[in-house]
Amino acid sequence: MQLPIMNSSEQDTGCGCGTKNYTTRPGITRRSFLRTGTAATGAIAAIAASLSPLRELGDSDDFSVTKFLQKHYKEMDGQDMAAALQRISNEVEKRYEVRPNIRDIKPMDGVEFVYALNLSRCIGCRKCVHACVAENNQSRSPEIQYIRVLEMPRGTTDIEQGNHHYDRATVPSEDHYYMPVQCHQCANPPCVKVCPVEATWTEPDGITVIDYDWCIGCRYCEAACPYWARRFNFSKPTIPKDKLNPDMSYLSNRPRAKGVMEKCTFCLHRTREGKMPACLEVCPTGSRKFGNVLDPSSEVRKVLETKRVFVLKEDVGTLPRFFYYFDERDPINEKNPTASTNGGDA
Amino acid sequence: MTPTKTSNHTPIAGYFVGVGFLITAVALAVQSPSVDIPIIEKPAVRVEQIVPGQRRVALSDPPMINIGTLNQRCNDCHAIFKQDRDPESELRQHTHVKLSHGNNDACLNCHDKDDRERLTLRGGKTVGYDQIEQLCAQCHGPVYRDWQLGTHGKTMGYWNADLGESIKLVCSQCHDPHHPTYNPIEPLPGPNTLRMGDQHIDHEMINERNPLTRWRLRDHDDTHDSDHGGDH
């Protein structure tokens, strides 16, 4: 569309009576020009303003064209993955001044990971919670933690009565037992079913993972999880430079961006290389047991075979790979047999 | 006539839409899109509080103990000082040992009376300090059975023996044989969240437990953190 002002200047050589042109062209009047002009200017300004949050991306490493064009984890070939790892590595080095050892570790054949936790031994010291934060590069501010230690009154397994804000001088409390809850790596995971973009899935070794670059942050999975095991990065995660764990993998503990979900991956970057998860290594009571359930001699297999075992919220049908178990009462070790008998009804 | 009628209606709408867009644009451009997030001080977790590993250091085999500044073997002294029954009064040596092991309240129940570098089993046999689990198993049968299966105790290192060493801790690497029960310990700080049940929170706590709350990051050199060790 030609602007009227151009029209008038072309005609100006003749008589200088440009107004005549406006009247002869029925489509454009002064009023319609002002109206269209205001609306157009406003619309352009509004579009610019609506894009203005992108200004924040300018100085951050949250957005890059290569990241935007990156394929889904399952569609990446070796070259694509190498490029993605290189990009992530550069971003981490730029932001944290540490060169990470980042790799993509594939699951092992004949391995299915299972976790078992001894409720008779856990004392609720929360060392696992903070070892996990340190290992998996969770945001320190605002705080993100994968493990929640519930303080439960003796005599019930109703987790509605659990409290994870307990603040005691010392633990354990005589009247409570402690139940740490983290991702149960379900065999029938509701979080995977609800993901609209398939950014989360279960790996062959039983670990449910997230492609942080594919996640759109809709938080459906958080709502679907009956164990509240998924966490959302409401704002840009903060990790002090000297606290960053440079031992990383693509699917587990590489730094996350604002607006994506994250969760426990059984320390995939450790466990797929044969090591124990960080929460187990730090536990002062030996309550935590981890291993390959397909190996008949593994500790978790022995727990399942010889102990009284239960899963949390069995009725929701999620088939967790995380089991809780008890010791039978050992009369020699009981400090106060009468009190324990009363509490032992649980 | 009909077209002029419609054109009479549209101009007003056009102005409104345009002006509305402009106001929105100005508001968005001027106002910062970020929200005020409450900031609180939070006790930091010190690195040494989350060191993986065993709970205590067990005696080696043969056992060495520190006397003054020297590491001595038991028989360096006990080859000379023969004592074949439990002392009837207070200990004059080994005064750091406070025996609190239930009914098992005599030194020579476990320590061999002839060779102090060995442990005594029922029936006169002795074992070295590296086989202490056999001594404990004499009374703690079910726990010993569980430990053998791997359902009691702590196994660190590698779950896969092909890839690395699996470290299975023995009794005395967690339990003090003279005082096997644990004292209660201080828990590490809890989370900042509003979720989960009745929390008995007041209004100040609501800010603290806002999931968006940022806590002010302190200088993260460990000496500084240690100064705040009393906070938690």
Interface residues (C-beta under 8 A of the other chain):
Chain A: R31 S32 R35 T36 T38 A39 A40 T41 G42 A43 A45 A46 A48 A49 S50 S52 P53 E56 N118 I123 G124 C125 R126 K127 V129 H130 A131 V133 A134 R140 S141 P142 E143 Q145 R148 L150 E160 Q161 G162 N163 H164 H165 Y166 D167 R168 A169 T170 V171 P172 W228 F234 S235 T238 P240 D242 K243 T271 E273 G274 K275 M276 A278 L280 E281 V282 C283 P284 T285 G286 K289 F290 G291 N292 S298 E299 K302 V303 T306 K307 Y325 D327 E328 D330 I332 N333 K335
Chain B: S7 T10 P11 G14 Y15 V17 G18 V19 G20 F21 L22 T24 A25 V26 L28 A29 P33 I37 K42 V45 V47 Q49 I50 V51 P52 G53 R55 G102 C139 H140 P142 V143 D146 L149 G150 T151 H152 G153 K154 T155 M156 G157 Y158 W159 N160 D162 L163 G164 L169 C174 T181 Y182 P184 I185 E186 P187 L188 P189 G190 P191 N192 T193 R195 M196 G197 D198 Q199 R209 P211 L212 T213 R214 W215 R216 L217 H220 D221
